[in-house]
Amino acid sequence: MKIVAILASGTGGHVYPAYTIAEEYISRGYKILWIGTKNGLENRVINNPSIIIEHVSSQGIRGKSPLKKILGLFNFLRSIYESFKLLKKYKPSLTIGFGGYVSVGASITSFLLSIPLIVHEQNSIAGTANKINYYFAKRVYETFPLSFKKNNKKIIHTGNPVRPSFDKVKKPEEKYIDNNPCINILVMGGSQGAAFLNNTMPFSFSHFHSTNISIKHISGPSHEELVKNKYLKHSIDATVVAYSEKIDELYDWADLVICRAGSTSISELAKIGIAALLVPFPHATDNHQFFNASYLAKNSAAILLEEKIDFIENFITITNILLNDQKRMYMLSKNIQNIFPSNTISIIMEDSLKLIK
């Protein structure tokens, strides 16, 4: 049985798209060698006997102290050796890297062993690891066009793969058919929550009448009680959960989503077609969340609201406009639906399989 190597670790932004593609290869008869790290999210979310998880040494270098940079360089060299042993042992027919420092050593090793390498970039600004991996890749898949600021034959605009289960979520034509007196608002900050949204949204919602909005809020681990108490302080009946395994059900319920501007969240919203208010995390590497959100805002596919002193004032103004003219939400939902290729998984699979020897 042929094997495909997947390189992904760390946060959901790397792991979830990689897992989606891994399961697609499995459905076509391949086994997966997943090269990650001991502390990566993949160790908690992956549950498939056709996926073999192996670990390599990996540590970021950017923004670290001189000592940690030296340690990071040592681990990088070590990861090349570890990747070489793994790739020689499992002999994959193809390697697909989803960015992050874990991918660099195995990408270089794949190139040296003449294993075709594909790079997938999730954000509008290519990360440091993928900027390196680009030079060793046979093919480069972009979620946002021109994230590498290059235009050549090996780059394909594919979008970001999301779980097929999202195909079952209510479509914009069903969701926004009526002008409802109450809109359902989902607040989420990714798998880790978002402190700014946790602290700000309860007070922001206190400016609206309870009959106009219904709220569900994903707080992130260990913040659930704190956020619940903030809503209670303002006499708001909101549903607060730390995390949800059934995000597709929450999307099905929501008319408006307020969230960070990570690529996974944006790609899920685009797949379904939901009006979104994006609040970029201002400390993201290379400010990529701002550029992710800006791309959508420039295409009238989402509303961009920056984390600034006038956030609450701007949020109240924007939400009142949406409440009074819900056709705007329908417009946003249709525009975001059309912002990325609709058949991402098919594009990736059809192209990547051509490279397998």
Secondary structure per residue as TSV (DSSP state, phi and psi in degrees):
chain	resnum	aa	ss	phi	psi
A	1	M	-	360.0	133.8
A	2	K	-	-74.4	150.3
A	3	I	E	-119.8	139.7
A	4	V	E	-113.5	131.3
A	5	A	E	-91.8	131.2
A	6	I	E	-113.0	131.0
A	7	L	E	-113.4	106.7
A	8	A	-	-164.6	139.3
A	9	S	-	-161.6	175.2
A	10	G	S	90.6	-117.2
A	11	T	S	-88.8	169.8
A	12	G	H	-61.6	-27.8
A	13	G	H	-60.2	-30.9
A	14	H	H	-91.6	-42.4
A	15	V	H	-74.8	-45.6
A	16	Y	H	-65.1	-45.2
A	17	P	H	-61.5	-38.7
A	18	A	H	-64.4	-41.0
A	19	Y	H	-64.5	-40.0
A	20	T	H	-60.3	-45.3
A	21	I	H	-69.8	-38.3
A	22	A	H	-57.9	-44.5
A	23	E	H	-66.3	-30.3
A	24	E	H	-68.2	-41.4
A	25	Y	H	-63.6	-40.3
A	26	I	H	-61.4	-40.5
A	27	S	H	-64.5	-18.2
A	28	R	T	-102.2	12.8
A	29	G	T	96.9	7.9
A	30	Y	-	-94.9	154.4
A	31	K	E	-99.7	158.4
A	32	I	E	-118.7	128.4
A	33	L	E	-97.8	112.7
A	34	W	E	-101.9	115.0
A	35	I	E	-99.6	113.0
A	36	G	E	-136.0	-151.9
A	37	T	-	-127.6	165.1
A	38	K	T	-64.2	-31.3
A	39	N	T	-102.0	5.3
A	40	G	S	-72.4	155.2
A	41	L	T	-59.1	-28.4
A	42	E	H	-56.8	-30.7
A	43	N	H	-68.4	-21.3
A	44	R	H	-98.6	-28.6
A	45	V	H	-101.2	-23.5
A	46	I	-	-81.2	127.6
A	47	N	-	-143.3	75.8
A	48	N	-	-148.4	120.8
A	49	P	T	-63.9	-15.8
A	50	S	T	-85.9	2.5
A	51	I	E	-112.8	120.5
A	52	I	E	-99.4	118.6
A	53	I	E	-97.7	125.5
A	54	E	E	-123.6	151.7
A	55	H	E	-113.3	143.1
A	56	V	-	-126.6	164.6
A	57	S	-	-78.0	130.9
A	58	S	-	-155.2	135.7
A	59	Q	-	-154.0	134.8
A	60	G	-	-65.7	156.5
A	61	I	-	-118.6	-36.9
A	62	R	T	-60.5	132.2
A	63	G	T	74.2	9.8
A	64	K	-	-94.8	165.6
A	65	S	-	-69.7	160.3
A	66	P	H	-53.6	-39.9
A	67	L	H	-65.1	-43.5
A	68	K	H	-70.3	-28.2
A	69	K	H	-67.3	-39.9
A	70	I	H	-64.6	-43.4
A	71	L	H	-64.8	-39.1
A	72	G	H	-63.4	-40.1
A	73	L	H	-66.0	-40.5
A	74	F	H	-60.8	-45.9
A	75	N	H	-66.1	-32.0
A	76	F	H	-63.5	-47.6
A	77	L	H	-63.2	-38.1
A	78	R	H	-65.6	-37.6
A	79	S	H	-66.2	-31.5
A	80	I	H	-63.8	-43.7
A	81	Y	H	-65.1	-44.7
A	82	E	H	-64.9	-40.5
A	83	S	H	-65.6	-39.2
A	84	F	H	-59.2	-44.9
A	85	K	H	-63.9	-41.8
A	86	L	H	-67.4	-43.6
A	87	L	H	-69.9	-33.8
A	88	K	H	-69.0	-35.2
A	89	K	H	-70.9	-47.2
A	90	Y	H	-93.6	-20.9
A	91	K	-	51.1	59.6
A	92	P	-	-66.3	151.9
A	93	S	S	-85.7	-16.1
A	94	L	E	-157.7	145.9
A	95	T	E	-122.1	131.9
A	96	I	E	-124.6	119.5
A	97	G	E	-104.7	138.0
A	98	F	-	-111.7	30.4
A	99	G	S	81.5	-177.8
A	100	G	S	83.2	156.8
A	101	Y	T	-63.8	-24.5
A	102	V	H	-61.6	-23.7
A	103	S	H	-83.5	-19.4
A	104	V	H	-69.0	-50.5
A	105	G	H	-59.1	-45.4
A	106	A	H	-71.2	-29.4
A	107	S	H	-67.3	-44.8
A	108	I	H	-62.9	-43.0
A	109	T	H	-64.4	-41.1
A	110	S	H	-58.9	-42.7
A	111	F	H	-61.1	-45.4
A	112	L	H	-66.2	-29.4
A	113	L	T	-93.8	7.1
A	114	S	T	61.0	33.6
A	115	I	-	-92.9	122.9
A	116	P	-	-55.4	132.2
A	117	L	E	-114.8	132.7
A	118	I	E	-117.3	138.9
A	119	V	E	-114.1	132.0
A	120	H	E	-116.0	125.7
A	121	E	E	-108.7	125.3
A	122	Q	-	-86.1	-27.5
A	123	N	S	-106.7	169.3
A	124	S	S	-73.9	-20.3
A	125	I	S	-116.6	117.8
A	126	A	-	-61.3	135.8
A	127	G	-	-73.6	164.2
A	128	T	H	-57.0	-45.3
A	129	A	H	-60.3	-45.9
A	130	N	H	-71.7	-26.3
A	131	K	H	-64.4	-33.3
A	132	I	H	-75.7	-48.0
A	133	N	H	-60.8	-28.9
A	134	Y	G	-50.3	-40.8
A	135	Y	G	-74.2	-14.8
A	136	F	G	-104.2	-3.1
A	137	A	-	-89.8	144.5
A	138	K	S	-79.2	-32.1
A	139	R	E	-144.8	146.6
A	140	V	E	-127.6	124.9
A	141	Y	E	-105.6	129.2
A	142	E	E	-111.4	137.4
A	143	T	S	-76.8	-48.2
A	144	F	S	-104.4	136.4
A	145	P	T	-62.9	142.4
A	146	L	T	64.2	30.1
A	147	S	T	-68.3	-22.4
A	148	F	T	-96.1	1.3
A	149	K	S	55.5	34.5
A	150	K	-	-134.5	158.0
A	151	N	-	-141.5	98.5
A	152	N	-	-147.1	178.6
A	153	K	T	-68.6	-22.8
A	154	K	T	-85.3	-6.3
A	155	I	E	-99.3	130.3
A	156	I	E	-127.5	132.5
A	157	H	E	-82.7	104.8
A	158	T	-	-107.0	-25.3
A	159	G	-	83.9	-174.2
A	160	N	-	-112.8	125.1
A	161	P	-	-66.4	135.1
A	162	V	-	-127.4	162.2
A	163	R	-	-59.5	137.7
A	164	P	G	-60.6	-20.6
A	165	S	G	-61.2	-23.2
A	166	F	G	-69.4	-14.8
A	167	D	G	-64.7	-20.9
A	168	K	G	-87.8	-7.1
A	169	V	S	-72.6	146.4
A	170	K	-	-52.2	133.4
A	171	K	-	-82.7	158.8
A	172	P	H	-54.1	-36.4
A	173	E	H	-63.4	-28.2
A	174	E	H	-86.7	-39.0
A	175	K	H	-72.7	-40.4
A	176	Y	T	-107.8	26.6
A	177	I	S	-70.5	-31.0
A	178	D	S	-116.1	156.4
A	179	N	-	-89.6	90.5
A	180	N	-	-78.8	142.1
A	181	P	S	-69.4	-20.2
A	182	C	S	-126.4	133.0
A	183	I	E	-110.9	144.4
A	184	N	E	-90.9	124.0
A	185	I	E	-118.0	125.0
A	186	L	E	-106.1	125.7
A	187	V	E	-109.0	127.7
A	188	M	E	-150.4	148.3
A	189	G	-	-121.4	27.0
A	190	G	S	87.6	-176.2
A	191	S	T	-64.9	-21.3
A	192	Q	T	-100.7	1.5
A	193	G	-	74.9	-177.3
A	194	A	-	-145.0	115.9
A	195	A	H	-58.3	-39.7
A	196	F	H	-62.8	-46.0
A	197	L	H	-67.7	-37.7
A	198	N	H	-60.4	-39.9
A	199	N	H	-81.6	-30.2
A	200	T	H	-96.1	-38.6
A	201	M	H	-66.5	-40.4
A	202	P	H	-55.6	-45.8
A	203	F	H	-66.7	-38.8
A	204	S	H	-60.2	-42.5
A	205	F	H	-71.5	-19.3
A	206	S	T	-66.2	-11.9
A	207	H	T	-85.7	0.4
A	208	F	S	-115.2	151.0
A	209	H	-	-73.0	140.4
A	210	S	T	-61.8	-22.7
A	211	T	T	-78.6	-10.1
A	212	N	T	-95.1	-22.7
A	213	I	E	-137.4	146.1
A	214	S	E	-123.2	133.4
A	215	I	E	-122.9	134.5
A	216	K	E	-125.9	134.4
A	217	H	E	-132.5	121.6
A	218	I	E	-92.9	112.5
A	219	S	-	-89.0	-22.1
A	220	G	-	91.9	157.9
A	221	P	T	-56.7	140.9
A	222	S	T	70.2	4.6
A	223	H	-	-113.2	0.9
A	224	E	H	-59.1	-51.2
A	225	E	H	-65.1	-39.9
A	226	L	H	-59.0	-46.4
A	227	V	H	-69.9	-39.5
A	228	K	H	-56.5	-44.6
A	229	N	H	-66.3	-33.7
A	230	K	H	-64.3	-41.8
A	231	Y	H	-66.2	-42.1
A	232	L	H	-62.4	-37.0
A	233	K	H	-56.8	-34.5
A	234	H	T	-99.7	14.3
A	235	S	T	55.9	42.2
A	236	I	-	-108.8	128.2
A	237	D	-	-88.6	84.6
A	238	A	-	-111.3	147.3
A	239	T	E	-91.0	119.8
A	240	V	E	-118.2	128.0
A	241	V	E	-130.3	150.5
A	242	A	S	-72.3	-38.5
A	243	Y	-	-161.2	154.9
A	244	S	-	-134.8	129.0
A	245	E	S	-81.7	-12.7
A	246	K	-	-112.0	54.2
A	247	I	H	-64.0	-28.6
A	248	D	H	-63.5	-34.5
A	249	E	H	-69.0	-36.7
A	250	L	H	-67.7	-39.8
A	251	Y	H	-62.9	-38.8
A	252	D	H	-61.6	-35.2
A	253	W	H	-77.2	-36.3
A	254	A	-	-76.2	142.8
A	255	D	S	-98.7	-30.6
A	256	L	E	-138.3	133.1
A	257	V	E	-114.6	131.0
A	258	I	E	-111.6	119.2
A	259	C	E	-157.4	172.2
A	260	R	-	-67.0	178.5
A	261	A	-	-115.2	38.8
A	262	G	-	-70.3	154.9
A	263	S	H	-64.4	-36.7
A	264	T	H	-65.3	-47.7
A	265	S	H	-60.5	-46.3
A	266	I	H	-61.1	-42.3
A	267	S	H	-67.0	-36.9
A	268	E	H	-65.4	-44.5
A	269	L	H	-63.1	-37.3
A	270	A	H	-70.5	-37.9
A	271	K	H	-61.1	-40.0
A	272	I	H	-85.1	-46.0
A	273	G	T	93.2	79.4
A	274	I	-	-132.4	140.6
A	275	A	E	-64.0	134.5
A	276	A	E	-135.5	142.4
A	277	L	E	-114.2	112.5
A	278	L	E	-98.9	130.5
A	279	V	-	-119.2	92.2
A	280	P	-	-61.1	140.5
A	281	F	-	-71.2	116.4
A	282	P	T	-70.5	-13.8
A	283	H	T	-105.3	13.0
A	284	A	S	-64.4	147.6
A	285	T	G	-54.6	129.6
A	286	D	G	59.8	17.6
A	287	N	G	54.9	35.0
A	288	H	H	-65.2	-29.5
A	289	Q	H	-65.5	-36.2
A	290	F	H	-63.0	-42.6
A	291	F	H	-71.6	-33.2
A	292	N	H	-58.1	-51.0
A	293	A	H	-66.3	-37.4
A	294	S	H	-62.4	-39.2
A	295	Y	H	-59.7	-43.6
A	296	L	H	-69.6	-43.2
A	297	A	H	-61.9	-39.7
A	298	K	H	-65.8	-23.1
A	299	N	T	-101.9	17.3
A	300	S	T	53.6	36.2
A	301	A	S	-106.6	-6.1
A	302	A	S	-168.0	165.3
A	303	I	E	-102.1	129.3
A	304	L	E	-99.0	124.2
A	305	L	-	-131.8	111.1
A	306	E	-	-78.8	154.1
A	307	E	S	-78.7	81.2
A	308	K	S	-130.1	177.1
A	309	I	T	-62.6	-28.6
A	310	D	T	-96.5	19.5
A	311	F	H	-56.5	-51.0
A	312	I	H	-62.2	-44.5
A	313	E	H	-59.3	-46.1
A	314	N	H	-66.9	-38.8
A	315	F	H	-61.7	-45.4
A	316	I	H	-61.1	-43.9
A	317	T	H	-61.8	-48.3
A	318	I	H	-65.0	-43.9
A	319	T	H	-66.2	-37.1
A	320	N	H	-62.9	-39.2
A	321	I	H	-62.4	-44.2
A	322	L	H	-66.6	-38.0
A	323	L	H	-63.3	-38.5
A	324	N	H	-85.9	-14.5
A	325	D	-	-144.4	80.3
A	326	Q	T	-73.6	-7.7
A	327	K	H	-63.2	-25.9
A	328	R	H	-64.7	-36.7
A	329	M	H	-66.7	-39.2
A	330	Y	H	-62.4	-42.7
A	331	M	H	-61.0	-45.6
A	332	L	H	-61.6	-41.4
A	333	S	H	-65.1	-37.8
A	334	K	H	-73.7	-38.1
A	335	N	H	-68.2	-40.0
A	336	I	H	-69.6	-30.9
A	337	Q	H	-63.4	-27.7
A	338	N	T	-101.5	5.7
A	339	I	S	-78.1	-29.4
A	340	F	S	-121.3	161.5
A	341	P	-	-56.2	138.1
A	342	S	T	-80.3	-18.7
A	343	N	T	-114.6	48.7
A	344	T	H	-52.7	-50.6
A	345	I	H	-62.5	-41.7
A	346	S	H	-63.0	-42.6
A	347	I	H	-60.5	-47.1
A	348	I	H	-65.0	-45.2
A	349	M	H	-66.8	-47.8
A	350	E	H	-62.0	-40.6
A	351	D	H	-74.1	-44.8
A	352	S	H	-66.1	-36.1
A	353	L	H	-65.0	-23.3
A	354	K	T	-66.2	-24.8
A	355	L	T	-87.0	-12.6
A	356	I	-	-77.2	127.6
A	357	K	-	-79.1	360.0
